[in-house]
C-alpha cells in the first residue's frame, strides 16, 4: 500500500474523528477541515496527496469547490462523500473530475481501499462535459445496489462506449438508457428505442436499417430505420436476447464497421449512434446454446450493468412508492400519502413485477383509495394477501370490489371481452349478502327480504338463480 497525506473535509465531528482514525491506522497522515474556508487555509500549508470532501458544507458546495480544485491541481485525486445518494450527485462528482464517489453511510474498509488506489494511480483527472443538474431523473434509490448503478452511469455518460444492461423485467432498464442519454454529450440528439421481442423477425432488419421503395412487398416508399432516426443520439436495443440470429449478423457488421445500408439499398450510411442494449435473459447461456452470437455479445458487453430486482433493494421501496404517488398526483389523480405500516407491507412483498408493478399499484391506490392516507389493509387487498375479516370493512367495500375486479381482469382477461363481467360481479357480491342476511335471521326469508328491501318473491327467485339453500342458512352454516 502506498502511504500518503490525506486532507478530509466534513462538517460532522464524528465523521472526521472516525475516518481520520481509520486512515491513520492504514498508515496515512491526515489533516481535517470542517468548512471550505478551513480547507483553503489547509491548502495554503501544502496540497495533500488525496482530498476527501463532503458535498454539503456550511459555507458552500463541496462538488463545485472540487471542480475548481481539480482544474487547479489535476494531480490531486478528489474523493467525494455525500448523504445525498442520488444519481445526480454521482454524475456531478464525475463531471467535477472526482476520482471516486462514496455514498454515506460507507464502509471504512472501502474508503481506505479507495484512498490506496487513488494514491497508486495519481495523475490528471479528466472531467466530463457538465450536464444539467436534473433532480427529476427517473432513477430513484439510496440502497447500496443502486449506488453501484449510479457509479457506472456516472462513469459512462461522457463517452460513447456500448452499454449492456441486464436485469429482470420491470427493473428500469429503459430508464437507465435514458439517463445515460440525457446526461451525456448526445443529449441534444434523439433517443430512439426498439423492442426486439415486439417485432416480427422478418421485419427486424427493415426496422433497424430502413428500406427502399420496392425492397419487398408492401414497401411503397422509402422508410428510415431506427439507426437513421437516432443519428446524433442514442439507440436503445431492448430485449436484445430475442433478436433473430440472422439479424444479429448484420448488427455485428454495423458495430464493427460503423456503417450500414438500407434493405434494398446500395448507399452506405454512417452509423452515428451510441448503443445501449438491454436484456432480461442470460446472454452467456444463450451464447452457449447457440441462440446468440458470441462475437456480438462481446461487442455489446463493453460496459456491463446489472439492475437489482426490487426485492434486492427493499429499503428503496418506501421512497419509490411515495415518488409514484407524487407522480400520480401530478397527472391529476388525488394526492395520497402512505401510513408507516403500509410501507412495511410494501417492503415485505416480493414484487415479481419489480418497480413497474409497484408503480402500477400506487396509481391504482391513488385512484381507488377513499381516504387521503393509504392503509396497510388497503395494500394487502390490492396485492391479494390475506387480512383479518374485521379489517376488510376498514378500507371500504368499494376498494375491495375494485381490487377484486383488477385481479380478475389480470387472471381472467376474457371477462373483459365476453360480456360476462357485470353479471359475475353482481352475483359474487349478491351471494354473500343474501347468505349473511339469511344466517342473521335464522333462515327466515321474510325478515331477510325486508332487511335488504326486497320482495319475498324476488328473494326466492334470487335464491333459485344463485343455488342458495335457505335451510342451510337457518343455523348460520
C-alpha positions, 0 to 999 in steps of 0.5 A: 500500500502506498502511504500518503497525506490525506486532507478530509473535509466534513462538517460532522465531528464524528465523521472526521474523528472516525475516518481520520482514525481509520486512515491513520491506522492504514498508515496515512497522515491526515489533516481535517477541515470542517468548512471550505474556508478551513480547507483553503487555509489547509491548502495554503500549508501544502496540497495533500496527496488525496482530498476527501470532501463532503458535498454539503458544507456550511459555507458552500458546495463541496462538488463545485469547490472540487471542480475548481480544485481539480482544474487547479491541481489535476494531480490531486485525486478528489474523493467525494462523500455525500448523504445525498445518494442520488444519481445526480450527485454521482454524475456531478462528482464525475463531471467535477473530475472526482476520482471516486464517489462514496455514498454515506453511510460507507464502509471504512474498509472501502474508503481506505481501499479507495484512498490506496488506489487513488494514491497508486494511480495519481495523475490528471483527472479528466472531467466530463462535459457538465450536464444539467443538474436534473433532480427529476431523473427517473432513477430513484434509490439510496440502497447500496445496489443502486449506488453501484448503478449510479457509479457506472452511469456516472462513469459512462455518460461522457463517452460513447462506449456500448452499454449492456444492461441486464436485469429482470423485467420491470427493473428500469432498464429503459430508464437507465438508457435514458439517463445515460442519454440525457446526461451525456454529450448526445443529449441534444440528439434523439433517443430512439428505442426498439423492442426486439421481442415486439417485432416480427423477425422478418421485419427486424432488419427493415426496422433497424436499417430502413428500406427502399421503395420496392425492397419487398412487398408492401414497401411503397416508399422509402422508410428510415430505420431506427439507426437513421432516426437516432443519428446524433443520439442514442439507440436503445436495443431492448430485449436484445436476447430475442433478436433473430440470429440472422439479424444479429449478423448484420448488427455485428457488421454495423458495430464493427464497421460503423456503417450500414445500408438500407434493405434494398439499398446500395448507399452506405450510411454512417452509423452515428449512434451510441448503443445501449442494449438491454436484456432480461435473459442470460446472454452467456447461456444463450451464447452457449446454446447457440441462440446468440452470437458470441462475437456480438455479445462481446461487442455489446458487453463493453460496459456491463450493468446489472439492475437489482430486482426490487426485492434486492433493494427493499429499503428503496421501496418506501421512497419509490412508492411515495415518488409514484404517488407524487407522480400520480398526483401530478397527472391529476389523480388525488394526492395520497400519502402512505401510513408507516405500516403500509410501507412495511407491507410494501417492503415485505412483498416480493414484487415479481413485477419489480418497480413497474408493478409497484408503480402500477399499484400506487396509481391504482391506490391513488385512484381507488383509495377513499381516504387521503392516507393509504392503509396497510389493509388497503395494500394487502387487498390490492396485492391479494394477501390475506387480512383479518375479516374485521379489517376488510370493512376498514378500507371500504367495500368499494376498494375491495370490489375494485381490487377484486375486479383488477385481479380478475381482469389480470387472471381472467382477461376474457371477462373483459371481452365476453360480456360476462363481467357485470353479471359475475360481479353482481352475483359474487357480491349478491351471494354473500349478502343474501347468505349473511342476511339469511344466517342473521335471521335464522333462515327466515326469508321474510325478515331477510327480504325486508332487511335488504328491501326486497320482495319475498318473491324476488328473494326466492327467485334470487335464491333459485338463480344463485343455488342458495339453500335457505335451510342451510342458512337457518343455523348460520352454516 
